[in-house]
Amino acid sequence: MTVSSGDGVVVRPVRADEWRAVKELRLDALRDPVAHLAFLETYEEAAGQPDAFWQGRAARGAREGSGVRQFVAEAAGGQWAGTATVLVEEAGTTDWAGFPVERRQGHVVGVFVRPEYRGTGVTGALFEAALEWAWGSGAERVRLIVHEENTRAQAFYRKAGFEPSGVTVPLPQAPGQVELEFVLEKQ
């Protein structure tokens, strides 16, 4: 599956052998000025991971049937402009925050677009591919969690059709701060 953003950027699933590029893009994301609002890990934590961690991460994001799919937006010349990952969460399980999962759903995580590609349609193309994959995987809804202060991301998610569900997730590493669940129901 590939999706084009209209400016020569193609969105496609990552391949297992692209683990070095997966690592590089993640580390760039964690250096972004709003990374503390967008990601639960720090640059130092991610940079300290061994190569085997990144190889496994890329392999899971590339493997059909793994319940995880990582998409990358690739610009002309091969530079990766951005990424988004979808996890399938099964009904009857508990999510990473300890909440029960009531129905099969997609969970979008790890969204990042390099600053020079923001506002060009790349994020929309990443979400188009992510949602297509989630619906094709049998998701009844797709959700994401966004920091209450990450208004830039919230604005995009609303534009993409996501709505706040009313569920809040406390952040143990930042007492008093929460993340908000946004959902998109299957039409």
C-alpha positions as CSV (number, residue, x, y, z in Angstrom):
1,M,0.0,0.0,0.0
2,T,1.3,3.4,-0.9
3,V,-0.2,6.9,-0.6
4,S,1.1,10.1,-2.2
5,S,0.8,13.4,-0.4
6,G,0.7,15.4,-3.6
7,D,4.2,16.9,-3.4
8,G,6.2,13.8,-4.4
9,V,6.1,12.3,-0.9
10,V,5.1,8.6,-0.9
11,V,3.8,6.9,2.2
12,R,4.5,3.2,2.6
13,P,5.1,0.6,5.3
14,V,8.7,0.4,6.6
15,R,10.8,-2.6,5.7
16,A,12.7,-4.7,8.2
17,D,16.1,-3.8,6.8
18,E,15.4,-0.1,7.3
19,W,16.1,-0.2,11.0
20,R,18.9,2.4,10.9
21,A,16.5,4.9,9.2
22,V,13.8,4.0,11.8
23,K,16.2,4.8,14.6
24,E,17.4,8.0,13.0
25,L,13.9,9.3,12.5
26,R,12.8,8.4,16.0
27,L,15.9,10.2,17.5
28,D,15.1,13.2,15.3
29,A,11.5,13.2,16.6
30,L,12.8,13.0,20.2
31,R,14.9,16.1,19.6
32,D,11.9,18.1,18.4
33,P,11.1,21.1,20.7
34,V,7.7,19.6,21.7
35,A,8.9,16.0,22.1
36,H,8.2,16.2,25.8
37,L,4.6,16.7,24.9
38,A,4.4,14.1,22.2
39,F,6.4,11.1,23.3
40,L,6.7,9.1,26.5
41,E,10.4,8.3,26.1
42,T,13.4,10.7,26.1
43,Y,16.1,11.1,23.5
44,E,18.6,9.7,26.0
45,E,16.5,6.6,26.6
46,A,16.1,5.9,22.9
47,A,19.7,6.7,22.0
48,G,20.8,4.2,24.6
49,Q,19.0,1.3,23.0
50,P,21.2,-1.4,21.3
51,D,20.9,-2.1,17.6
52,A,18.9,-5.3,18.3
53,F,16.1,-3.1,19.8
54,W,15.9,-1.0,16.5
55,Q,16.1,-4.1,14.3
56,G,13.2,-5.7,16.3
57,R,11.2,-2.5,16.1
58,A,11.6,-2.2,12.3
59,A,10.8,-5.9,11.8
60,R,7.6,-5.7,13.9
61,G,6.5,-2.6,12.0
62,A,7.1,-4.3,8.7
63,R,5.7,-7.8,9.3
64,E,2.3,-8.5,8.0
65,G,0.0,-10.0,10.7
66,S,2.1,-8.6,13.6
67,G,-0.7,-6.3,14.8
68,V,1.7,-3.4,14.2
69,R,2.3,-1.3,11.1
70,Q,4.8,1.6,10.9
71,F,4.3,3.9,7.9
72,V,7.0,6.3,6.6
73,A,6.6,9.3,4.3
74,E,9.5,9.1,1.9
75,A,10.4,12.3,-0.1
76,A,12.1,12.5,-3.4
77,G,15.7,11.5,-2.9
78,G,14.9,9.0,-0.2
79,Q,14.7,11.3,2.9
80,W,12.1,10.3,5.4
81,A,9.7,13.2,6.0
82,G,7.7,11.6,8.7
83,T,6.2,8.5,10.3
84,A,3.1,7.1,12.1
85,T,2.6,3.7,13.6
86,V,-0.7,1.8,14.3
87,L,-1.1,-0.9,16.9
88,V,-4.1,-3.2,16.9
89,E,-5.6,-3.6,20.4
90,E,-7.8,-6.6,20.9
91,A,-11.1,-6.6,22.8
92,G,-10.8,-8.1,26.2
93,T,-7.2,-6.9,26.8
94,T,-5.8,-4.0,28.8
95,D,-4.0,-1.2,27.1
96,W,-0.6,0.3,28.1
97,A,-2.2,2.7,30.5
98,G,-4.2,0.0,32.3
99,F,-7.6,0.7,30.6
100,P,-9.7,-2.2,29.4
101,V,-10.0,-2.5,25.6
102,E,-13.7,-3.0,24.9
103,R,-13.5,-3.7,21.1
104,R,-10.9,-4.3,18.4
105,Q,-9.3,-0.9,17.8
106,G,-6.4,0.7,16.1
107,H,-4.1,2.9,18.2
108,V,-2.0,5.5,16.4
109,V,1.3,6.2,18.1
110,G,4.7,7.7,17.2
111,V,3.5,10.4,14.9
112,F,6.2,12.7,13.7
113,V,6.7,14.9,10.6
114,R,10.0,16.8,10.1
115,P,9.4,20.6,10.4
116,E,10.2,21.3,6.8
117,Y,7.3,19.0,5.7
118,R,4.7,20.3,8.1
119,G,1.7,21.9,6.4
120,T,2.4,20.1,3.1
121,G,-0.1,17.2,3.4
122,V,2.4,14.7,4.7
123,T,0.6,14.2,8.0
124,G,-2.7,13.7,6.2
125,A,-1.1,11.1,3.8
126,L,0.4,9.3,6.8
127,F,-3.0,9.2,8.5
128,E,-4.7,8.1,5.3
129,A,-2.4,5.1,5.1
130,A,-2.6,4.3,8.8
131,L,-6.5,4.5,8.9
132,E,-6.7,2.3,5.7
133,W,-4.6,-0.3,7.3
134,A,-6.4,-0.2,10.7
135,W,-9.9,-0.5,9.0
136,G,-8.5,-3.3,6.8
137,S,-7.3,-5.1,10.0
138,G,-10.8,-5.1,11.4
139,A,-10.6,-2.1,13.7
140,E,-14.0,-0.8,14.8
141,R,-12.5,2.5,15.8
142,V,-9.1,4.1,15.9
143,R,-7.8,6.1,18.8
144,L,-4.8,8.1,19.8
145,I,-3.6,9.8,23.0
146,V,-2.4,13.4,22.9
147,H,-0.9,15.6,25.6
148,E,-3.4,18.2,26.9
149,E,-0.9,21.0,25.9
150,N,-0.1,19.7,22.4
151,T,-2.6,22.0,20.7
152,R,-0.9,21.7,17.3
153,A,-1.4,17.9,17.2
154,Q,-4.9,18.2,18.6
155,A,-5.9,20.7,15.8
156,F,-4.7,18.2,13.2
157,Y,-6.5,15.2,14.8
158,R,-9.7,17.2,14.9
159,K,-9.3,18.1,11.2
160,A,-8.7,14.4,10.4
161,G,-12.1,13.6,12.1
162,F,-11.0,12.5,15.5
163,E,-13.0,13.7,18.5
164,P,-12.1,13.7,22.2
165,S,-13.7,10.7,24.0
166,G,-13.6,12.3,27.5
167,V,-11.0,9.7,28.6
168,T,-7.9,11.2,30.3
169,V,-4.7,9.4,31.0
170,P,-2.6,10.7,34.0
171,L,1.1,11.0,33.3
172,P,3.0,9.4,36.2
173,Q,6.3,11.1,35.1
174,A,4.5,14.5,35.2
175,P,2.1,14.7,38.1
176,G,-0.9,16.9,37.4
177,Q,-0.6,16.6,33.7
178,V,-2.8,14.4,31.5
179,E,-3.1,13.1,28.0
180,L,-6.5,13.1,26.2
181,E,-7.9,10.2,24.2
182,F,-9.2,11.1,20.7
183,V,-11.2,8.6,18.7
184,L,-12.5,8.1,15.2
185,E,-15.3,5.6,14.8
186,K,-15.5,3.4,11.7
187,Q,-18.1,4.8,9.3
